[in-house]
Structure formats: structure tokens, C-alpha cells
Amino acid sequence: MPTALITGASAGLGDGFARALARDGHHLILTARRADRLEALAAELRTAHEVTVHVFAADLTRPEAAEGLLADIAAAGLSIDLLVNNAGYGARGDFATLGHDEQLGIIDLNCRALVALAHGVLPQMIARRSGGILNIASTAAFQPGPWMAVYYASKAFVLSFSEALHEEVRDKGVRVSALCPGPTRTEFADRAGMKDLTSFDAVWADADAVVRDGLAAVRANSPVKVSGTINTLMADSVRFLPRILARKVTGTIQKRRG
Ligand SMILES: NC(=O)c1ccc[n+]([C@@H]2O[C@H](COP(=O)([O-])OP(=O)(O)OC[C@H]3O[C@@H](n4cnc5c(N)ncnc54)[C@H](OP(=O)(O)O)[C@@H]3O)[C@@H](O)[C@H]2O)c1
């Protein structure tokens, strides 16, 4: 039975990936900061699916946290067949006045930790000529996002990095996919300060559908999967828009009213 490492498993999509992979018979390694939630999920999944579930709580914005996590996993004698690089957050508001640490933390978590984990697991996957990495990007990856500037840029990084890595390892038996969800019902919007946004009301997706798309993508080794028909149409159409129009429209959506 393969083993999956899922980051950000204490909520939202990560919780969904854990449930879906346990149902499919994967052993799990769960990480996030909220250990109590991870332990509760682990206990539930062990009982329901007869899989082993290991919990390693970590704050992946911390320097060397990703490397430390991989060292703890190796010390426990575990190896990783599937990495779901899911943990991430955003912050909405003026770049100039949002907090310094909050914004650099987005880069540390969404980009740095994601790269460090991929770099840590790849050599063994290449040696085994098997394994997969699913990086969670976003539809935010396809255009700049005024009033959520660092988050959008972080997801553009994830998308570009994932596509490049997909190409590098495709002949080495390792699958790499980027999943690009649009607005999805999780804790993300509350944390990002998007509560007052009504522009997405008609398009919120259920986490389960997004999780299904992500797992199907990495199984099929699709380099990029945009989740949902409307999101796919929008991501495709952005390519044909003048860049100025794409950023103006996104800025209009993201800007706080009043
Ligand atoms: N929901 C959306 O609308 C949407 C759309 C596109 C892309 N995405 C992407 O989907 C991914 C999952 O987000 P979600 O929607 O499931 O959000 P969520 O419900 O807020 O879950 C985020 C997860 O990341 C973990 N996390 C946050 N900060 C962390 C840190 N410093 N160290 C370790 N783990 C941390 C959280 O756990 P703890 O707080 O316990 O650490 C939580 O498990 C993210 O990469 C997000 O950017 C979401």
C-alpha cells in the first residue's frame, strides 16, 4: 500500500485529500500546525479504513521546518510515494499595509516549503522510478492579483515550478501535477480576509469535487488541472486577454468595497 504525505491536512482540501486517499487504501502522513485536529482525523481514518496514519505537527513557514519534517519522517522509517503539497494561505488587502511577516509567510509556506518538500522526496522517487507529487496552485496562478498580490504571485510560482518539474521527471517514472482550484468552500476565505467578497458567491466549489480532480490529475500525470468548467473557461480565456485587462478585472474583484 502506498504512503501519502499531505500538508495542510487539518482543514479544507487537505482534510479531503486525507479522507479520499485513506478510502483508496493509502497509508497517510499528515501535517499542519493544529495537532489536535490531525490526531482526531488520524484516529477516525485508522478505524474506518484500516490504514496507518502518522501525524507530525509542524509550522512550515519556519526556516528548515520542511527539512525537519522530512528528517522526522525518515527517522520513523517511512517513505513517501505521493506528496500532496497542499498547505497554503493568502492575505487580502493593500500590500503596503498588510503585515510584513504575514506576507513573507505566504512565500515561505506556499513556495519555499513546497519546493523543499518536493526536493526532499524526489531523489527516492526517481530511484524507485515511481511516485507522484501533487502541488496545489490556484486559478490565481494565471494572472496578477492586485489587493492579493503576494498570494497570486505565489500561485504563479507554484504553477510554473510544477510544469517545469513535470517535464524534468516525466521520463523517470515520477508524476508531477499542479491542481488549480477556483473559489472553494474551506477555511481559506476567512483566513485570507475575503469574507466581504460576494463576487464568488455563484462559483464556490465543494472541496470533495476539487480533491477528486486533483487525485485524478496526478494519477493520469496531467501537468495542469483546473478544477471546474467555469474556472477552466476563465483560465483559458485569460491567455487571450491583454495583460492590463486581466489585472484590472482581478483588481476590481479583489478590492475591498467602501
Ligand atoms: N479554498 C479556496 O478557495 C482555494 C482556491 C484555490 C487554491 N486554494 C489552495 O488550496 C490549498 C488548501 O487550502 P484550503 O482551501 O484547504 O484552506 P484551509 O481550509 O485554510 O486549509 C489550509 C491548511 O493549510 C495549513 N496551514 C496553514 N498555515 C500553515 C503553516 N504555517 N504551517 C503548516 N500548515 C499550515 C492549515 O493548517 P493549520 O492552520 O492547522 O496549520 C490547513 O490545514 C492552499 O494551498 C490554497 O492556497 C484554495
Ligand as a Chemical Component Dictionary entry (heavy atoms), coordinates in Angstrom:
data_LIG
# 
_chem_comp.id                   LIG 
_chem_comp.type                 NON-POLYMER 
_chem_comp.pdbx_formal_charge   0 
_chem_comp.three_letter_code    LIG 
# 
loop_
_chem_comp_atom.comp_id 
_chem_comp_atom.atom_id 
_chem_comp_atom.alt_atom_id 
_chem_comp_atom.type_symbol 
_chem_comp_atom.charge 
_chem_comp_atom.model_Cartn_x 
_chem_comp_atom.model_Cartn_y 
_chem_comp_atom.model_Cartn_z 
_chem_comp_atom.pdbx_ordinal 
LIG N1  N1  N 0  -10.258 27.428 -0.810 1  
LIG C1  C1  C 0  -10.017 28.095 -1.924 2  
LIG O1  O1  O 0  -10.843 28.925 -2.375 3  
LIG C2  C2  C 0  -8.748  27.824 -2.695 4  
LIG C3  C3  C 0  -8.702  28.196 -4.048 5  
LIG C4  C4  C 0  -7.541  27.946 -4.763 6  
LIG C5  C5  C 0  -6.457  27.356 -4.145 7  
LIG N2  N2  N 1  -6.516  27.018 -2.827 8  
LIG C6  C6  C 0  -5.326  26.420 -2.224 9  
LIG O2  O2  O 0  -5.683  25.171 -1.662 10 
LIG C7  C7  C 0  -4.763  24.850 -0.611 11 
LIG C8  C8  C 0  -5.548  24.384 0.601  12 
LIG O3  O3  O 0  -6.313  25.476 1.093  13 
LIG P1  P1  P 0  -7.755  25.301 1.735  14 
LIG O4  O4  O 0  -8.714  25.969 0.857  15 
LIG O5  O5  O -1 -7.986  23.903 2.135  16 
LIG O6  O6  O 0  -7.551  26.242 3.013  17 
LIG P2  P2  P 0  -7.759  25.980 4.578  18 
LIG O7  O7  O 0  -9.074  25.315 4.815  19 
LIG O8  O8  O 0  -7.494  27.295 5.214  20 
LIG O9  O9  O 0  -6.600  24.951 4.943  21 
LIG C9  C9  C 0  -5.249  25.352 4.899  22 
LIG C10 C10 C 0  -4.382  24.282 5.505  23 
LIG O10 O10 O 0  -3.029  24.754 5.493  24 
LIG C11 C11 C 0  -2.493  24.604 6.801  25 
LIG N3  N3  N 0  -1.517  25.641 7.126  26 
LIG C12 C12 C 0  -1.736  26.977 7.154  27 
LIG N4  N4  N 0  -0.646  27.610 7.604  28 
LIG C13 C13 C 0  0.279   26.654 7.867  29 
LIG C14 C14 C 0  1.603   26.679 8.366  30 
LIG N5  N5  N 0  2.193   27.824 8.721  31 
LIG N6  N6  N 0  2.276   25.511 8.507  32 
LIG C15 C15 C 0  1.671   24.337 8.177  33 
LIG N7  N7  N 0  0.431   24.242 7.704  34 
LIG C16 C16 C 0  -0.270  25.394 7.554  35 
LIG C17 C17 C 0  -3.687  24.708 7.716  36 
LIG O11 O11 O 0  -3.437  24.044 8.953  37 
LIG P3  P3  P 0  -3.051  24.732 10.359 38 
LIG O12 O12 O 0  -3.764  26.042 10.422 39 
LIG O13 O13 O 0  -3.503  23.714 11.345 40 
LIG O14 O14 O 0  -1.560  24.858 10.313 41 
LIG C18 C18 C 0  -4.751  23.975 6.935  42 
LIG O15 O15 O 0  -4.661  22.602 7.179  43 
LIG C19 C19 C 0  -3.930  26.109 -0.374 44 
LIG O16 O16 O 0  -2.676  25.961 -0.997 45 
LIG C20 C20 C 0  -4.744  27.198 -1.055 46 
LIG O17 O17 O 0  -3.942  28.260 -1.488 47 
LIG C21 C21 C 0  -7.648  27.230 -2.080 48 
# 
loop_
_chem_comp_bond.comp_id 
_chem_comp_bond.atom_id_1 
_chem_comp_bond.atom_id_2 
_chem_comp_bond.value_order 
_chem_comp_bond.pdbx_ordinal 
LIG N1  C1  SING 1  
LIG C1  O1  DOUB 2  
LIG C1  C2  SING 3  
LIG C2  C3  SING 4  
LIG C2  C21 DOUB 5  
LIG C3  C4  DOUB 6  
LIG C4  C5  SING 7  
LIG C5  N2  DOUB 8  
LIG N2  C6  SING 9  
LIG N2  C21 SING 10 
LIG C6  O2  SING 11 
LIG C6  C20 SING 12 
LIG O2  C7  SING 13 
LIG C7  C8  SING 14 
LIG C7  C19 SING 15 
LIG C8  O3  SING 16 
LIG O3  P1  SING 17 
LIG P1  O4  DOUB 18 
LIG P1  O5  SING 19 
LIG P1  O6  SING 20 
LIG O6  P2  SING 21 
LIG P2  O7  DOUB 22 
LIG P2  O8  SING 23 
LIG P2  O9  SING 24 
LIG O9  C9  SING 25 
LIG C9  C10 SING 26 
LIG C10 O10 SING 27 
LIG C10 C18 SING 28 
LIG O10 C11 SING 29 
LIG C11 N3  SING 30 
LIG C11 C17 SING 31 
LIG N3  C12 SING 32 
LIG N3  C16 SING 33 
LIG C12 N4  DOUB 34 
LIG N4  C13 SING 35 
LIG C13 C14 SING 36 
LIG C13 C16 DOUB 37 
LIG C14 N5  SING 38 
LIG C14 N6  DOUB 39 
LIG N6  C15 SING 40 
LIG C15 N7  DOUB 41 
LIG N7  C16 SING 42 
LIG C17 O11 SING 43 
LIG C17 C18 SING 44 
LIG O11 P3  SING 45 
LIG P3  O12 DOUB 46 
LIG P3  O13 SING 47 
LIG P3  O14 SING 48 
LIG C18 O15 SING 49 
LIG C19 O16 SING 50 
LIG C19 C20 SING 51 
LIG C20 O17 SING 52 
# 
